[in-house]
Amino acid sequence: MSNTHENTVRITARIPVSIQETLQKAAELSGATLNQFMIQAALKEAKKLIEDERVIILTQTDADTVFSLIENPPLPNAKLKAALKKHKGFFSENH
């Protein structure tokens, strides 16, 4: 007999009864088990968070500024020059 759960893990959480009741009600309304509902909700939120962190939304003005700076970068200032010198010093050592 093969193990159908060989690629699964168990996640547990302690929550107040009031939260469990709310989640259970929502699960019932959606036609899912409590476990299915929690997995679906957590996965949806996780994907949204990952996407929100991956995508930057700019106004047209902000986008124009970014592209202008890419196409016409300003000359290095003293802080940038110091950072480059520090970077070169760090990587010229035997690290």
N, C-alpha and C positions, 0 to 999 in steps of 0.2 A: 504494500500500500504506500503510495507516494504522499509526501507531506505537501499539501496545497498552500501552506502558509510559510514555506521556507524563505521567501523574500519579503516577509513582513516583520514589523516591530510593533510593540505595544507602547502606547503613550498613556500615562495616567495623570490625573490632576485632581487636587482637592479643591472643591468650590463650595460656596455657601448654598444651602438648600434653595434659597430664593432664585439664585442664578440657574441652578439645575432645573427648577420648575419652569422658568422662562424659556430655557433652551428646549426642554421637552415639549412645551406648548408649540413653539415655533416648528420643531421637527414634525409634530403631528399635523400641523396646518400645511406643511409642505409635502406631506406624504412620505417622509423618510423616517428611518429610525433615528434615535438620538445620536448614535455613533456616526451614521451617514451624514446627518445634518452638521455635526461638529466638524467632520473632516472636510465636507464641501465648503463650509463657511471659512474654516481656517485656510484652506488651500486658495480660495478666492482672494482672501485678504493678503496672503503671502505673495501671490502673483501680482496683485495690485501694488503692493509695497515695492517689490523688485522692479516693476515697470516704472513706478514713480521715481525711483532712484536712478534708473538707467536713462530716462528721457528728460531733457531740459527743454522747457517751453519758453520761447522768447517772443516778445512783441516784435513787430516788423522793425521798429526803430532800434531795439536792442540787437536784433540779428544783423542789421546794417552796420552797427558799430563793431560787432565781433568780426564780420567779414572785412570791414575796412582795416581793422587792426591786423588781421592775418595778412592782408594784401600789402599793407603799409605799416610794418611794425615800427614802433618808436625806437630811437637809439637807446642802448643800455644806459641806465643811470648808475649812480655810485653803489646803491644797494645790490643791484643785479650783478655788477662787476665783482663786488665783494663775495656774493654767493657763488659765483662761478669760480673764483679763486679758491674758496673754501672747498667746493666740490672737487676741483682738480687736485687739491692737496690731500683730501681724504682718499681719493681713488688712486693717487700715485703711490701711496703707502702699500705695504703688502697685506691688504685685507682680503 
